[in-house]
Amino acid sequence: RQAAIAYAHTWAYGRNPRYADFSTMGGDCTNFLSQCLHAGGLAMNYTPVMGWYYTSLRSRAPAWSGVRELHRFLTNNTGVGPRAAEVPIGQLMPGDLVQLSFDGGATFVHGVFVVEIGSPAEPANIFGATHSEDSDYRPLSHWATAVPRFLHIF
């Protein structure tokens, strides 16, 4: 978790040249989350189509850069690579993910990498790093109108 958090701080306002920048292709947030997870030591899963990997812009799994696809991979993965479960806000830890919906919870379209949690765990005390709206230590309350879902990585 500490290595993933350090990576998030390093690249929150920049782009690692080893990866494509998806900013003009729908947003870079999930690509950034995947980079953070991988930098934290989580292995890529090279299962065609349904895996989680990146070797180049043309050779990657949809889960590497897609919000919905990453959620599906993390919550269903039984093989190599990261796994996650949706949890209540109180079970969130630094190194976990928050995905946001701006239409009442029907479609999740943005992701934030959790870098710090204060006490109590509430939106004003959960701080994240993200791309597309590049930021670091941004409180979750910044997206006050969004519906969040909390993904605990294990």
N, C-alpha and C positions, 0 to 999 in steps of 0.2 A: 504494500500500500504506500509506503513512504517513497519508493522509487517512482511510482505512478504519480503521486502528488508533486514530487520534485519536477517531473517531466511537465506536468500541467502548468506549473509556475513558469518554467523555462519557455514554453511555447505558447502561452495564453495570448500574447500580442504579436506572435510571429508565426511563420510557417516552416516546418522542418522540410528541407529540400529533398529528403528521401521519400516524401509522399506528395501526391498530387494535391492541389488546392481546389476544393469543391465549391468555393465561394460563388462562382458564377454558374454552377451546375445544380442549384437547389439549396446550397448551404454546406458549410464545412463542419458543423457541430458534431455529427456522429463520427465522421472521419477522425476528428480530434479526440473524441471519447475512446475510440478504438486504439488510437496511438497511445493514449495514456495507459489503457489496460495492458497493451502489449509491452510498453516500457516498464510496467510493473512486474514483468516476468511471466505473463500469461501467454501460453503457446498458441500459435495460429492453428486453426483447424482447416485443413485443405480439402475437406469434403466438397466435391463440385456442387455448385448452386446453393446448397444449404449450409455451407461452412462459414468460417469467419477468418478471412485471410486477405493479405494485400501483398502483391509482388510488383505491380505496376498499375497504372490507370486502366489498362486493358485486361489485367489479370488480377481480379479481386472478387471476393464474394459480395453479394448485395448487402449482407449484414455488416460489412465493414463501414459502409457510408450511409445506409438507410435507417431511419429511426424505427419504423415498423419492423424491418427485417432484423435489426440488432435485438430488439425486444424478443422477437420470436426465437432467434438463435439462443440468446442468453437463458430464456426461461424453459427451453426445451432441450438444451444440449445435454447429452449423456456421454459424450466422448471427450476428446482433447479440447482444451481451450476454456475460456471463462464460462461460468454459470452464474445465474442470478435468480432471485425470487423477489416478487413484489412484496414489500413489507410496509408496515405503518411507519409514519415519520419518526417515531421514537426508536426504531431499530436501525435507522440510517447511520452509517459510519463514514468518516473520511475515506475516500477511495471508491465510494459507491456512485451511482448515477441517478440523476433525476431527469425524467422525460416530461415535457410540457405539452398540454393541449390548449389551444386558444378558441376551441369551439364547444366548450362544455364537457370535454372528455371523449368525444367521438373519434377524433383523429389526433394523434400525438405527432408533433412536427419539429420539436426542438429538444436538445439535450444539454445537460450541464454536468460537469464532473465535480463532485463534492471534494473540496480541499480542507474544510474546517467546519466543525459544528460546535456552537456554544451551548450554554445551558440556560433555559430548557431548549430542547430541539423544536424549534418553530421557524417559520420562514425567515424572520428577521435575523436569526442566529445560525442559519445554514448558508455557508459561503461556497461559491463555485467558480470554476474557470470554464470558459466556453469560447467557441469560435462562432462565426457568422455575425455575432454581436460581441466581438472580441472583448474579453474581460477576465479579470482575476480577482478573487475575493469579493465577487458581487453577491449580495444577499439574495436569497431565493425570493424574498418579498419584492424585489425589483419587478418580477413578473406577477404582480398581485392578482391580475385577472385570469391567470392561467390555472388550469387544473393539473396538478402534478401527480406523477406516479413514481414511486421510490423503488429503485432496484438495488438490492444488496448483493454484492458480488461475493461469491464463495468458491 
